[in-house]
Amino acid sequence: MQFIDLQAQYAALKGEINAAIQRVLDHGQYIMGPEVAQVEQALAAFVGVKHCITVASGTEALLIALMALELQPGDEVITTPFTFAATAEVIALLGGVPVFVDVQPDTCNLDPAWIEAAITPRTRAIMPVSLYGQVADLAEVNAIAARHGLAVIEDAAQSFGATYQGRRSCGLSTFGATSFFPSKPLGCYGDGGALFTDDDRLAQAAREIRVHGQSARYTHTRVGVGGRMDTLQCAVVLAKLPRFEWELARRRALGERYARLIDHHGAGLPLQRLAVRADRDCVWGQYTVILSPGVDRAAVQARLKDVGIPTAVHYPRALHQQAAYARFAPAGGCPVAEGLAARVMSLPMSPDLAEADQERVVAALARALAPAVG
Ligand SMILES: *Cc1c(COP(=O)(O)O)cnc(C)c1O
């Protein structure tokens, strides 16, 4: 069994994907070819925003968003420490200060209750992460941001396609940033990402920054980066789009099925499922559970590995517990995030995960957890 089954997806789309790649090879416009604008148009329509700007990766999307907002050295960005490093990395890279606030113990997403106390005169933006495929509390975050004149960048690398109060992830704030890394909900066959916004001026800035700050060829209006997504990767995403709604439905169904299978074991299993709020769904970029305190996670993972079931930990440490970000550790830390980092574990998940395999995962999980409860 694979942790994420990309081969089954390719098998289902082989004809379309091969043809799409062949078209690019035939026209030869490897950079900024026609598929780039085509996928941007399709994705903007899908999300329901005016502008989509494809970029080299999810990390680049976050970086370019901050550059378009003209983040200055010393500026503060409020974010979660319970995320992939890229979220805070881009802030630090620009000389900014990631200000970590704690997360909710049941969704693992940034807790808006802590945001206002963290705002200072240097705060420029809030960067919530829609972790595991569930949008964070964007309405609350947006309301706080509006009161204080701050921008909001949703790190939607794991939540592309998720809905929140009837709207799509990536279309809920100043900028939405996503990743097309192969294992994400909408993946390409290499690196890729995209920015989404309704703001014409910010979209223009992002488009220029993506190509070395050029407003016209060899007219460098601002400092930019080499941040384009190549035509082949855009063609792969385009070819995958017709199946994407089916994949999202499948992700939701498999998520609900995991929940039923886990609950079927009654109060027996020493773990907590992720809470999904009523006004949104989760596309399960990762199917992550929270093991009960005291469960030996490494031992559980080893037992599952022994029976051929791969697991992962997203993420084993809160970012302020990592050497590179220790200098940004808030006084008192972020106890909820630190606790979750010690207890979360992700199970195999992809739209092509077979029901029988899913049953095998939960049965093996129950057996692997049994020694933990004695
Ligand atoms: C994957 C991921 C990123 C980075 O995306 P890349 O395309 O790998 O650069 C950023 N934030 C989160 C939460 C992610 O999961």
The ligand as a MOL file (V3000), in Angstrom:
LIG
                    3D

  0  0  0     0  0            999 V3000
M  V30 BEGIN CTAB
M  V30 COUNTS 15 15 0 0 0
M  V30 BEGIN ATOM
M  V30 1 C 3.4440 21.8740 0.6730 0
M  V30 2 C 3.2710 23.0670 1.5120 0
M  V30 3 C 3.8980 24.2950 1.2050 0
M  V30 4 C 4.9400 24.4440 0.1410 0
M  V30 5 O 4.5720 24.0460 -1.1210 0
M  V30 6 P 5.7330 23.6640 -2.1890 0
M  V30 7 O 4.9860 23.5920 -3.4720 0
M  V30 8 O 6.2870 22.3630 -1.7520 0
M  V30 9 O 6.7260 24.7440 -2.1670 0
M  V30 10 C 3.5940 25.3900 1.9900 0
M  V30 11 N 2.7500 25.3090 3.0190 0
M  V30 12 C 2.1370 24.1490 3.3550 0
M  V30 13 C 1.1860 24.1400 4.4900 0
M  V30 14 C 2.3880 22.9980 2.6170 0
M  V30 15 O 1.7950 21.8490 2.9580 0
M  V30 END ATOM
M  V30 BEGIN BOND
M  V30 1 1 1 2
M  V30 2 1 2 3
M  V30 3 2 2 14
M  V30 4 1 3 4
M  V30 5 2 3 10
M  V30 6 1 4 5
M  V30 7 1 5 6
M  V30 8 2 6 7
M  V30 9 1 6 8
M  V30 10 1 6 9
M  V30 11 1 10 11
M  V30 12 2 11 12
M  V30 13 1 12 13
M  V30 14 1 12 14
M  V30 15 1 14 15
M  V30 END BOND
M  V30 END CTAB
M  END
